[in-house]
Amino acid sequence: MLDLAGAAQAPYFDGRPLTPLLGGTDPASWRRGALIERHASSEGKNTPDDEGIRTAGRSYVEYAAGERKLYNLAEDPYELTNSYNPDAQPAALASRLQVLKGCAGAACRQAEDGP
């Protein structure tokens, strides 16, 4: 919204302008990963209950209760079959998720773009 209004983005903002998408930029080249957060309750707490990362090819979610889910979006676009295997954890996605959970400003934009 700031970009559309011609205002400068503060360096501590985590997000990025949507205007490139409005101009026809391919979303895959705009950013390569997105943080997913779900707040189950709004009882004054400001931390998400569940967090995950979604890329063009996979979705990985860590639930507060300890459950993990992993989906191959090319084979399972509706996320119906959890393919998470604790013996073959998605280390790269889990690592990126940890960075996204604690980043701020430009560091978030770097983490979204991945390795």
The first five atom37 places (N, CA, C, CB, O) and aatype in JSON, in Angstrom:
{
  "aatype": [12, 10, 3, 10, 0, 7, 0, 0, 5, 0, 14, 18, 13, 3, 7, 1, 14, 10, 16, 14, 10, 10, 7, 7, 16, 3, 14, 0, 15, 17, 1, 1, 7, 0, 10, 9, 6, 1, 8, 0, 15, 15, 6, 7, 11, 2, 16, 14, 3, 3, 6, 7, 9, 1, 16, 0, 7, 1, 15, 18, 19, 6, 18, 0, 0, 7, 6, 1, 11, 10, 18, 2, 10, 0, 6, 3, 14, 18, 6, 10, 16, 2, 15, 18, 2, 14, 3, 0, 5, 14, 0, 0, 10, 0, 15, 1, 10, 5, 19, 10, 11, 7, 4, 0, 7, 0, 0, 4, 1, 5, 0, 6, 3, 7, 14],
  "atom_mask": [
    [1, 1, 1, 1, 1],
    [1, 1, 1, 1, 1],
    [1, 1, 1, 1, 1],
    [1, 1, 1, 1, 1],
    [1, 1, 1, 1, 1],
    [1, 1, 1, 0, 1],
    [1, 1, 1, 1, 1],
    [1, 1, 1, 1, 1],
    [1, 1, 1, 1, 1],
    [1, 1, 1, 1, 1],
    [1, 1, 1, 1, 1],
    [1, 1, 1, 1, 1],
    [1, 1, 1, 1, 1],
    [1, 1, 1, 1, 1],
    [1, 1, 1, 0, 1],
    [1, 1, 1, 1, 1],
    [1, 1, 1, 1, 1],
    [1, 1, 1, 1, 1],
    [1, 1, 1, 1, 1],
    [1, 1, 1, 1, 1],
    [1, 1, 1, 1, 1],
    [1, 1, 1, 1, 1],
    [1, 1, 1, 0, 1],
    [1, 1, 1, 0, 1],
    [1, 1, 1, 1, 1],
    [1, 1, 1, 1, 1],
    [1, 1, 1, 1, 1],
    [1, 1, 1, 1, 1],
    [1, 1, 1, 1, 1],
    [1, 1, 1, 1, 1],
    [1, 1, 1, 1, 1],
    [1, 1, 1, 1, 1],
    [1, 1, 1, 0, 1],
    [1, 1, 1, 1, 1],
    [1, 1, 1, 1, 1],
    [1, 1, 1, 1, 1],
    [1, 1, 1, 1, 1],
    [1, 1, 1, 1, 1],
    [1, 1, 1, 1, 1],
    [1, 1, 1, 1, 1],
    [1, 1, 1, 1, 1],
    [1, 1, 1, 1, 1],
    [1, 1, 1, 1, 1],
    [1, 1, 1, 0, 1],
    [1, 1, 1, 1, 1],
    [1, 1, 1, 1, 1],
    [1, 1, 1, 1, 1],
    [1, 1, 1, 1, 1],
    [1, 1, 1, 1, 1],
    [1, 1, 1, 1, 1],
    [1, 1, 1, 1, 1],
    [1, 1, 1, 0, 1],
    [1, 1, 1, 1, 1],
    [1, 1, 1, 1, 1],
    [1, 1, 1, 1, 1],
    [1, 1, 1, 1, 1],
    [1, 1, 1, 0, 1],
    [1, 1, 1, 1, 1],
    [1, 1, 1, 1, 1],
    [1, 1, 1, 1, 1],
    [1, 1, 1, 1, 1],
    [1, 1, 1, 1, 1],
    [1, 1, 1, 1, 1],
    [1, 1, 1, 1, 1],
    [1, 1, 1, 1, 1],
    [1, 1, 1, 0, 1],
    [1, 1, 1, 1, 1],
    [1, 1, 1, 1, 1],
    [1, 1, 1, 1, 1],
    [1, 1, 1, 1, 1],
    [1, 1, 1, 1, 1],
    [1, 1, 1, 1, 1],
    [1, 1, 1, 1, 1],
    [1, 1, 1, 1, 1],
    [1, 1, 1, 1, 1],
    [1, 1, 1, 1, 1],
    [1, 1, 1, 1, 1],
    [1, 1, 1, 1, 1],
    [1, 1, 1, 1, 1],
    [1, 1, 1, 1, 1],
    [1, 1, 1, 1, 1],
    [1, 1, 1, 1, 1],
    [1, 1, 1, 1, 1],
    [1, 1, 1, 1, 1],
    [1, 1, 1, 1, 1],
    [1, 1, 1, 1, 1],
    [1, 1, 1, 1, 1],
    [1, 1, 1, 1, 1],
    [1, 1, 1, 1, 1],
    [1, 1, 1, 1, 1],
    [1, 1, 1, 1, 1],
    [1, 1, 1, 1, 1],
    [1, 1, 1, 1, 1],
    [1, 1, 1, 1, 1],
    [1, 1, 1, 1, 1],
    [1, 1, 1, 1, 1],
    [1, 1, 1, 1, 1],
    [1, 1, 1, 1, 1],
    [1, 1, 1, 1, 1],
    [1, 1, 1, 1, 1],
    [1, 1, 1, 1, 1],
    [1, 1, 1, 0, 1],
    [1, 1, 1, 1, 1],
    [1, 1, 1, 1, 1],
    [1, 1, 1, 0, 1],
    [1, 1, 1, 1, 1],
    [1, 1, 1, 1, 1],
    [1, 1, 1, 1, 1],
    [1, 1, 1, 1, 1],
    [1, 1, 1, 1, 1],
    [1, 1, 1, 1, 1],
    [1, 1, 1, 1, 1],
    [1, 1, 1, 1, 1],
    [1, 1, 1, 0, 1],
    [1, 1, 1, 1, 1]
  ],
  "atom_positions": [
    [[0.83, -1.19, 0.0], [0.0, 0.0, 0.0], [0.87, 1.26, 0.0], [-0.94, 0.0, 1.21], [0.56, 2.25, -0.67]],
    [[1.96, 1.2, 0.76], [2.86, 2.35, 0.81], [3.41, 2.67, -0.58], [4.01, 2.09, 1.78], [3.48, 3.83, -0.99]],
    [[3.79, 1.62, -1.29], [4.35, 1.81, -2.63], [3.33, 2.46, -3.57], [4.82, 0.46, -3.21], [3.67, 3.35, -4.34]],
    [[2.09, 2.01, -3.49], [1.04, 2.59, -4.33], [0.79, 4.06, -3.99], [-0.26, 1.79, -4.17], [0.44, 4.86, -4.86]],
    [[0.96, 4.39, -2.72], [0.75, 5.78, -2.28], [1.98, 6.65, -2.51], [0.38, 5.81, -0.8], [1.93, 7.86, -2.31]],
    [[3.08, 6.03, -2.95], [4.29, 6.79, -3.2], [5.1, 7.07, -1.93], [0.0, 0.0, 0.0], [6.0, 7.91, -1.94]],
    [[4.79, 6.37, -0.86], [5.5, 6.56, 0.41], [6.64, 5.55, 0.51], [4.53, 6.4, 1.62], [6.59, 4.47, -0.07]],
    [[7.66, 5.92, 1.25], [8.81, 5.05, 1.44], [8.49, 3.97, 2.47], [10.04, 5.87, 1.88], [7.76, 4.21, 3.43]],
    [[9.06, 2.79, 2.26], [8.89, 1.68, 3.2], [9.94, 1.82, 4.29], [9.0, 0.3, 2.47], [11.12, 2.01, 4.0]],
    [[9.52, 1.71, 5.52], [10.46, 1.76, 6.64], [11.37, 0.53, 6.6], [9.7, 1.82, 8.01], [10.89, -0.56, 6.26]],
    [[12.64, 0.67, 6.91], [13.57, -0.47, 6.81], [13.24, -1.63, 7.73], [14.95, 0.0, 7.11], [13.69, -2.76, 7.48]],
    [[12.47, -1.39, 8.79], [12.14, -2.47, 9.72], [10.91, -3.26, 9.29], [11.93, -1.91, 11.1], [10.57, -4.25, 9.94]],
    [[10.22, -2.86, 8.21], [9.07, -3.62, 7.72], [9.55, -4.95, 7.16], [8.28, -2.82, 6.64], [10.57, -5.02, 6.47]],
    [[8.81, -6.02, 7.46], [9.19, -7.35, 7.0], [8.77, -7.62, 5.56], [8.58, -8.39, 7.91], [9.47, -8.33, 4.84]],
    [[7.66, -7.07, 5.15], [7.09, -7.39, 3.84], [7.75, -6.68, 2.69], [0.0, 0.0, 0.0], [8.75, -5.97, 2.85]],
    [[7.17, -6.88, 1.54], [7.65, -6.21, 0.33], [6.45, -5.74, -0.48], [8.55, -7.17, -0.52], [5.36, -6.28, -0.34]],
    [[6.64, -4.73, -1.31], [5.52, -4.17, -2.08], [4.9, -5.2, -3.03], [6.0, -2.96, -2.88], [5.59, -6.04, -3.62]],
    [[3.58, -5.12, -3.17], [2.85, -5.99, -4.08], [2.8, -5.42, -5.51], [1.44, -6.2, -3.57], [2.37, -6.11, -6.43]],
    [[3.22, -4.19, -5.68], [3.09, -3.54, -6.99], [3.74, -4.3, -8.13], [3.68, -2.17, -6.92], [3.2, -4.26, -9.24]],
    [[4.87, -5.0, -7.95], [5.4, -5.77, -9.08], [4.42, -6.82, -9.59], [6.69, -6.44, -8.68], [4.37, -7.1, -10.79]],
    [[3.63, -7.4, -8.69], [2.64, -8.4, -9.11], [1.52, -7.76, -9.92], [2.06, -9.12, -7.89], [1.0, -8.36, -10.85]],
    [[1.16, -6.54, -9.55], [0.11, -5.83, -10.29], [0.58, -5.49, -11.69], [-0.3, -4.55, -9.55], [-0.23, -5.33, -12.61]],
    [[1.9, -5.36, -11.86], [2.47, -5.03, -13.16], [2.79, -6.25, -14.0], [0.0, 0.0, 0.0], [3.34, -6.11, -15.1]],
    [[2.46, -7.45, -13.51], [2.65, -8.65, -14.31], [3.86, -9.49, -13.95], [0.0, 0.0, 0.0], [4.14, -10.47, -14.64]],
    [[4.59, -9.13, -12.9], [5.74, -9.94, -12.48], [5.28, -11.31, -12.05], [6.51, -9.24, -11.35], [4.27, -11.45, -11.35]],
    [[6.01, -12.33, -12.46], [5.71, -13.7, -12.06], [5.91, -13.83, -10.56], [6.6, -14.72, -12.84], [6.98, -13.5, -10.06]],
    [[4.9, -14.32, -9.81], [5.06, -14.45, -8.35], [6.27, -15.26, -7.94], [3.83, -15.07, -7.77], [6.86, -15.0, -6.89]],
    [[6.66, -16.25, -8.74], [7.81, -17.08, -8.4], [9.11, -16.28, -8.39], [7.93, -18.24, -9.37], [10.04, -16.62, -7.67]],
    [[9.17, -15.22, -9.2], [10.38, -14.4, -9.21], [10.28, -13.24, -8.22], [10.64, -13.87, -10.62], [11.27, -12.56, -7.96]],
    [[9.11, -13.03, -7.68], [8.9, -11.94, -6.73], [9.43, -12.32, -5.36], [7.42, -11.58, -6.63], [10.09, -11.51, -4.7]],
    [[9.16, -13.55, -4.93], [9.75, -14.14, -3.73], [9.6, -15.65, -3.84], [9.08, -13.6, -2.43], [8.69, -16.14, -4.5]],
    [[10.51, -16.38, -3.18], [10.53, -17.83, -3.34], [10.02, -18.6, -2.14], [11.92, -18.27, -3.64], [10.0, -19.83, -2.17]],
    [[9.6, -17.92, -1.11], [9.06, -18.58, 0.06], [8.25, -17.6, 0.88], [0.0, 0.0, 0.0], [8.51, -16.4, 0.86]],
    [[7.28, -18.1, 1.6], [6.44, -17.23, 2.43], [6.22, -17.89, 3.79], [5.08, -16.94, 1.74], [6.0, -19.1, 3.88]],
    [[6.27, -17.08, 4.84], [5.98, -17.54, 6.19], [4.48, -17.69, 6.35], [6.56, -16.55, 7.25], [3.71, -16.83, 5.94]],
    [[4.07, -18.8, 6.96], [2.67, -19.06, 7.27], [2.54, -19.04, 8.79], [2.17, -20.43, 6.65], [3.3, -19.72, 9.48]],
    [[1.59, -18.29, 9.31], [1.34, -18.28, 10.75], [-0.15, -18.41, 11.0], [1.89, -16.98, 11.4], [-0.97, -17.86, 10.27]],
    [[-0.49, -19.16, 12.06], [-1.89, -19.29, 12.45], [-1.97, -18.99, 13.94], [-2.45, -20.72, 12.12], [-1.28, -19.6, 14.76]],
    [[-2.83, -18.05, 14.27], [-3.11, -17.7, 15.66], [-4.44, -18.32, 16.03], [-3.12, -16.14, 15.87], [-5.49, -17.89, 15.55]],
    [[-4.4, -19.33, 16.89], [-5.63, -20.04, 17.26], [-6.49, -19.24, 18.21], [-5.29, -21.37, 17.88], [-7.72, -19.38, 18.21]],
    [[-5.88, -18.41, 19.02], [-6.65, -17.61, 19.97], [-6.08, -16.2, 20.02], [-6.65, -18.25, 21.38], [-4.92, -15.98, 19.7]],
    [[-6.9, -15.28, 20.42], [-6.45, -13.89, 20.5], [-6.49, -13.39, 21.94], [-7.32, -12.98, 19.6], [-6.8, -12.23, 22.2]],
    [[-6.18, -14.26, 22.87], [-6.25, -13.93, 24.29], [-5.05, -13.11, 24.74], [-6.35, -15.2, 25.11], [-4.42, -13.44, 25.74]],
    [[-4.73, -12.06, 24.01], [-3.66, -11.16, 24.4], [-2.27, -11.65, 24.04], [0.0, 0.0, 0.0], [-1.29, -10.94, 24.29]],
    [[-2.16, -12.82, 23.46], [-0.82, -13.26, 23.09], [-0.51, -12.87, 21.66], [-0.67, -14.78, 23.28], [-1.39, -12.86, 20.8]],
    [[0.74, -12.56, 21.43], [1.14, -12.07, 20.13], [2.06, -13.06, 19.42], [1.83, -10.73, 20.26], [2.82, -12.67, 18.53]],
    [[2.0, -14.32, 19.8], [2.81, -15.32, 19.14], [1.9, -16.34, 18.46], [3.76, -16.02, 20.15], [0.86, -16.71, 19.0]],
    [[2.29, -16.79, 17.28], [1.45, -17.75, 16.56], [1.48, -19.12, 17.2], [1.9, -17.85, 15.11], [2.46, -19.5, 17.85]],
    [[0.41, -19.86, 17.02], [0.32, -21.23, 17.51], [1.01, -22.2, 16.55], [-1.15, -21.63, 17.72], [1.66, -23.15, 16.99]],
    [[0.87, -21.97, 15.28], [1.44, -22.84, 14.26], [2.17, -21.97, 13.25], [0.34, -23.69, 13.56], [1.76, -20.85, 12.95]],
    [[3.29, -22.51, 12.72], [4.08, -21.75, 11.75], [4.57, -22.69, 10.67], [5.27, -21.04, 12.44], [4.81, -23.87, 10.9]],
    [[4.72, -22.14, 9.48], [5.2, -22.95, 8.38], [5.81, -22.08, 7.31], [0.0, 0.0, 0.0], [5.84, -20.85, 7.41]],
    [[6.3, -22.75, 6.28], [6.85, -22.06, 5.12], [6.26, -22.71, 3.87], [8.41, -22.12, 5.1], [6.11, -23.93, 3.79]],
    [[5.93, -21.88, 2.91], [5.39, -22.36, 1.64], [6.28, -21.85, 0.52], [3.91, -21.91, 1.44], [6.55, -20.65, 0.42]],
    [[6.74, -22.77, -0.31], [7.53, -22.42, -1.48], [6.73, -22.84, -2.71], [8.95, -23.12, -1.46], [5.6, -23.31, -2.58]],
    [[7.3, -22.67, -3.88], [6.59, -23.06, -5.1], [6.34, -24.56, -5.14], [7.38, -22.64, -6.34], [5.35, -25.02, -5.72]],
    [[7.24, -25.34, -4.52], [7.11, -26.79, -4.62], [6.66, -27.52, -3.37], [0.0, 0.0, 0.0], [6.16, -28.63, -3.46]],
    [[6.85, -26.89, -2.2], [6.53, -27.61, -0.97], [5.93, -26.69, 0.09], [7.76, -28.29, -0.43], [6.12, -25.47, 0.07]],
    [[5.22, -27.31, 1.0], [4.66, -26.62, 2.16], [5.04, -27.43, 3.39], [3.1, -26.45, 2.04], [4.81, -28.64, 3.44]],
    [[5.64, -26.75, 4.38], [6.08, -27.42, 5.61], [5.52, -26.64, 6.79], [7.65, -27.51, 5.68], [5.69, -25.42, 6.87]],
    [[4.85, -27.34, 7.73], [4.21, -26.68, 8.87], [4.62, -27.37, 10.16], [2.67, -26.69, 8.72], [4.66, -28.6, 10.24]],
    [[4.94, -26.56, 11.17], [5.22, -27.05, 12.52], [4.1, -26.57, 13.43], [6.64, -26.56, 13.03], [3.89, -25.36, 13.57]],
    [[3.39, -27.5, 14.03], [2.27, -27.17, 14.91], [2.75, -27.07, 16.36], [1.14, -28.22, 14.78], [3.69, -27.76, 16.75]],
    [[2.1, -26.22, 17.14], [2.47, -26.0, 18.53], [2.43, -27.3, 19.34], [1.54, -24.97, 19.16], [3.22, -27.46, 20.28]],
    [[1.55, -28.21, 19.0], [1.43, -29.47, 19.72], [2.53, -30.47, 19.35], [0.08, -30.1, 19.44], [2.6, -31.55, 19.93]],
    [[3.4, -30.1, 18.4], [4.52, -30.96, 18.02], [4.38, -31.65, 16.69], [0.0, 0.0, 0.0], [5.37, -32.17, 16.16]],
    [[3.19, -31.68, 16.14], [2.98, -32.34, 14.84], [3.68, -31.55, 13.74], [1.46, -32.47, 14.53], [3.77, -30.33, 13.81]],
    [[4.16, -32.26, 12.72], [4.79, -31.66, 11.55], [4.09, -32.17, 10.32], [6.32, -31.98, 11.5], [3.67, -33.33, 10.26]],
    [[3.96, -31.31, 9.32], [3.36, -31.72, 8.04], [4.21, -31.21, 6.9], [1.9, -31.2, 7.92], [4.76, -30.1, 6.95]],
    [[4.3, -32.02, 5.86], [5.07, -31.68, 4.67], [4.27, -32.12, 3.46], [6.49, -32.34, 4.69], [3.8, -33.25, 3.39]],
    [[4.13, -31.21, 2.51], [3.37, -31.52, 1.3], [4.19, -31.2, 0.07], [2.05, -30.75, 1.27], [4.84, -30.16, 0.0]],
    [[4.16, -32.1, -0.91], [4.74, -31.87, -2.21], [3.63, -31.27, -3.06], [5.33, -33.21, -2.84], [2.7, -31.98, -3.46]],
    [[3.71, -29.99, -3.34], [2.61, -29.28, -3.99], [2.43, -29.65, -5.46], [2.82, -27.81, -3.87], [1.35, -29.46, -6.01]],
    [[3.48, -30.16, -6.1], [3.33, -30.6, -7.49], [2.49, -31.87, -7.56], [4.72, -30.84, -8.14], [1.67, -32.02, -8.47]],
    [[2.69, -32.77, -6.6], [1.95, -34.04, -6.59], [0.66, -33.96, -5.78], [2.83, -35.13, -6.04], [-0.26, -34.74, -6.01]],
    [[0.6, -33.04, -4.83], [-0.53, -32.95, -3.91], [-0.91, -31.47, -3.69], [-0.19, -33.63, -2.54], [-0.74, -30.95, -2.58]],
    [[-1.41, -30.81, -4.72], [-1.67, -29.37, -4.61], [-2.73, -28.99, -3.57], [-2.1, -28.84, -5.94], [-2.78, -27.85, -3.12]],
    [[-3.58, -29.94, -3.19], [-4.63, -29.65, -2.21], [-4.2, -30.03, -0.78], [-5.91, -30.4, -2.58], [-4.99, -29.94, 0.16]],
    [[-2.94, -30.45, -0.64], [-2.37, -30.78, 0.65], [-3.23, -31.81, 1.41], [-2.2, -29.51, 1.49], [-3.65, -31.58, 2.55]],
    [[-3.47, -32.92, 0.76], [-4.3, -33.97, 1.35], [-3.49, -35.08, 2.01], [-5.19, -34.56, 0.3], [-3.99, -35.75, 2.91]],
    [[-2.25, -35.28, 1.56], [-1.42, -36.37, 2.06], [-0.15, -35.83, 2.7], [-1.08, -37.35, 0.92], [0.73, -35.31, 2.02]],
    [[-0.07, -35.97, 4.01], [1.11, -35.51, 4.74], [2.26, -36.47, 4.46], [0.81, -35.43, 6.28], [2.16, -37.66, 4.76]],
    [[3.35, -35.96, 3.89], [4.49, -36.81, 3.57], [5.66, -36.61, 4.53], [4.94, -36.55, 2.15], [6.78, -37.01, 4.23]],
    [[5.39, -35.98, 5.67], [6.46, -35.76, 6.66], [6.94, -37.09, 7.21], [5.97, -34.85, 7.8], [6.14, -37.94, 7.59]],
    [[8.25, -37.26, 7.25], [8.88, -38.46, 7.79], [9.92, -38.0, 8.79], [9.52, -39.34, 6.65], [10.89, -37.36, 8.4]],
    [[9.76, -38.31, 10.08], [10.72, -37.86, 11.09], [12.14, -38.39, 10.86], [10.25, -38.27, 12.45], [13.1, -37.81, 11.36]],
    [[12.26, -39.48, 10.1], [13.58, -40.02, 9.8], [14.25, -39.34, 8.61], [13.48, -41.51, 9.54], [15.44, -39.54, 8.37]],
    [[13.49, -38.55, 7.87], [14.02, -37.81, 6.71], [13.44, -36.41, 6.72], [13.68, -38.55, 5.36], [12.72, -36.01, 5.8]],
    [[13.75, -35.68, 7.77], [13.18, -34.35, 7.95], [13.65, -33.38, 6.86], [13.54, -33.8, 9.33], [14.78, -33.5, 6.37]],
    [[12.8, -32.44, 6.48], [13.16, -31.46, 5.47], [14.05, -30.36, 6.08], [11.89, -30.83, 4.84], [13.57, -29.27, 6.37]],
    [[15.32, -30.66, 6.26], [16.23, -29.78, 6.99], [16.31, -28.38, 6.39], [17.62, -30.38, 7.01], [16.32, -27.4, 7.13]],
    [[16.35, -28.27, 5.07], [16.47, -26.95, 4.45], [15.22, -26.1, 4.73], [16.69, -27.09, 2.93], [15.33, -24.92, 5.04]],
    [[14.03, -26.71, 4.6], [12.8, -25.96, 4.88], [12.69, -25.61, 6.35], [11.58, -26.77, 4.44], [12.29, -24.49, 6.69]],
    [[13.04, -26.52, 7.23], [12.97, -26.26, 8.67], [13.93, -25.14, 9.04], [13.31, -27.54, 9.47], [13.6, -24.29, 9.87]],
    [[15.09, -25.13, 8.44], [16.08, -24.08, 8.71], [15.58, -22.72, 8.23], [17.41, -24.41, 8.05], [15.68, -21.73, 8.96]],
    [[15.04, -22.68, 7.02], [14.49, -21.41, 6.51], [13.34, -20.92, 7.37], [14.0, -21.57, 5.06], [13.21, -19.72, 7.61]],
    [[12.51, -21.86, 7.84], [11.39, -21.49, 8.7], [11.91, -20.84, 9.98], [10.52, -22.71, 9.03], [11.36, -19.83, 10.42]],
    [[12.94, -21.4, 10.58], [13.5, -20.83, 11.81], [13.99, -19.41, 11.57], [14.64, -21.7, 12.33], [13.81, -18.54, 12.42]],
    [[14.62, -19.17, 10.43], [15.1, -17.82, 10.1], [13.91, -16.88, 9.93], [15.96, -17.83, 8.82], [13.93, -15.76, 10.45]],
    [[12.89, -17.31, 9.21], [11.72, -16.46, 8.98], [10.98, -16.13, 10.27], [10.77, -17.13, 8.01], [10.44, -15.03, 10.42]],
    [[10.96, -17.07, 11.2], [10.26, -16.85, 12.47], [10.92, -15.75, 13.3], [10.22, -18.14, 13.27], [10.25, -15.08, 14.08]],
    [[12.22, -15.56, 13.13], [12.92, -14.59, 13.97], [13.48, -13.39, 13.24], [0.0, 0.0, 0.0], [14.2, -12.6, 13.85]],
    [[13.19, -13.24, 11.97], [13.81, -12.15, 11.2], [13.03, -10.84, 11.31], [13.92, -12.55, 9.74], [11.92, -10.79, 11.83]],
    [[13.65, -9.79, 10.81], [13.01, -8.48, 10.72], [13.6, -7.73, 9.52], [13.21, -7.66, 12.03], [14.77, -7.89, 9.18]],
    [[12.76, -6.93, 8.89], [13.21, -6.06, 7.81], [13.81, -6.8, 6.63], [0.0, 0.0, 0.0], [13.26, -7.8, 6.16]],
    [[14.95, -6.31, 6.15], [15.6, -6.86, 4.96], [16.0, -8.32, 5.16], [16.83, -6.04, 4.62], [16.04, -9.08, 4.19]],
    [[16.28, -8.73, 6.39], [16.64, -10.13, 6.65], [15.47, -11.05, 6.29], [17.04, -10.32, 8.13], [15.69, -12.17, 5.83]],
    [[14.24, -10.59, 6.5], [13.06, -11.39, 6.12], [12.98, -11.55, 4.61], [11.77, -10.75, 6.67], [12.68, -12.63, 4.1]],
    [[13.22, -10.48, 3.9], [13.16, -10.55, 2.45], [14.24, -11.48, 1.91], [13.3, -9.15, 1.84], [14.01, -12.19, 0.92]],
    [[15.41, -11.49, 2.53], [16.47, -12.42, 2.13], [16.06, -13.86, 2.41], [17.79, -12.09, 2.86], [16.28, -14.74, 1.58]],
    [[15.47, -14.1, 3.57], [15.04, -15.44, 3.95], [13.93, -15.94, 3.03], [14.55, -15.45, 5.41], [13.9, -17.12, 2.69]],
    [[13.04, -15.06, 2.61], [11.98, -15.45, 1.68], [12.57, -15.93, 0.36], [11.02, -14.29, 1.43], [12.05, -16.85, -0.26]],
    [[13.64, -15.3, -0.06], [14.26, -15.64, -1.34], [15.08, -16.92, -1.26], [15.13, -14.5, -1.81], [15.41, -17.52, -2.29]],
    [[15.4, -17.34, -0.04], [16.05, -18.63, 0.16], [17.5, -18.68, -0.22], [0.0, 0.0, 0.0], [18.12, -17.66, -0.55]],
    [[18.04, -19.89, -0.16], [19.45, -20.08, -0.46], [19.76, -19.9, -1.93], [19.9, -21.45, -0.02], [20.92, -20.03, -2.34]]
  ]
}
